Amino acid sequence: MVKGIIVACIASGLWIVAQNVCMHFWPTQRRLRAMTYGVCAGLPLLVCVYWFLPLTSPANESPYLGPMQAIIAYVLLFAGYAEFFYHVERSVTIRILVELIPYGGAGTTVDAIKTSYPQEDMIFRRLQVLEKNGFVRHQQGGWKLTAKGAILADGVAVALRVFGAQTQADRG
């Protein structure tokens, strides 16, 4: 089992480096789909690394246990990485921190931040992405959920209640 976990960590590390290099040179709007294709393409690498890594398994261990452990750990590492990626990629707080870098130790005002990171533009761009992906539609000067968007919104609302999470407005 230890060999499977080590192999999953090695294969995941290689996959994450390749993923970030590819996203840098060939950015895409459908990042999760690209990451999923990449992790699936990395499964043969996982098997190769498992069979050629010079670690031995205990004699009483099933020969299928190690590879199964490697696959499970690989998938869990992918899920964790995807969650981390989207938390960092989409986080407004992190984005504001990045916007403050050019100001250095001198700092800046909220008004200066607003000029380089306007909320209205951000909201409009996010609505455009939601429309492009079929979650909302622009209708008579307003925005309306589609059936697909309503299902997602209801699912998120249930998850918020189940986990006791707060919405952005509740965080105040």
Secondary structure as the mmCIF struct_conf table of DSSP 4:
data_model
#
loop_
_struct_conf.conf_type_id
_struct_conf.id
_struct_conf.beg_label_comp_id
_struct_conf.beg_label_asym_id
_struct_conf.beg_label_seq_id
_struct_conf.end_label_comp_id
_struct_conf.end_label_asym_id
_struct_conf.end_label_seq_id
HELX_RH_AL_P HELX_RH_AL_P1 VAL A 2 PHE A 25
BEND BEND1 TRP A 26 TRP A 26
BEND BEND2 GLN A 29 GLN A 29
HELX_RH_AL_P HELX_RH_AL_P2 ARG A 31 ALA A 41
TURN_TY1_P TURN_TY1_P1 GLY A 42 GLY A 42
HELX_RH_AL_P HELX_RH_AL_P3 LEU A 43 PHE A 52
BEND BEND3 LEU A 53 LEU A 53
TURN_TY1_P TURN_TY1_P2 ALA A 59 ASN A 60
BEND BEND4 GLU A 61 GLU A 61
TURN_TY1_P TURN_TY1_P3 PRO A 63 TYR A 64
HELX_RH_AL_P HELX_RH_AL_P4 LEU A 65 ARG A 90
HELX_RH_AL_P HELX_RH_AL_P5 VAL A 92 LEU A 100
HELX_RH_3T_P HELX_RH_3T_P1 ILE A 101 ALA A 106
HELX_RH_AL_P HELX_RH_AL_P6 VAL A 110 SER A 116
BEND BEND5 TYR A 117 TYR A 117
HELX_RH_AL_P HELX_RH_AL_P7 GLN A 119 LYS A 132
TURN_TY1_P TURN_TY1_P4 ASN A 133 GLY A 134
BEND BEND6 PHE A 135 PHE A 135
STRN STRN1 VAL A 136 GLN A 139
TURN_TY1_P TURN_TY1_P5 GLN A 140 GLY A 141
STRN STRN2 GLY A 142 LEU A 145
HELX_RH_AL_P HELX_RH_AL_P8 ALA A 147 PHE A 163
TURN_TY1_P TURN_TY1_P6 GLY A 164 GLY A 164
HELX_LH_PP_P HELX_LH_PP_P1 ALA A 165 THR A 167
HELX_RH_AL_P HELX_RH_AL_P9 GLN A 168 ARG A 171
#
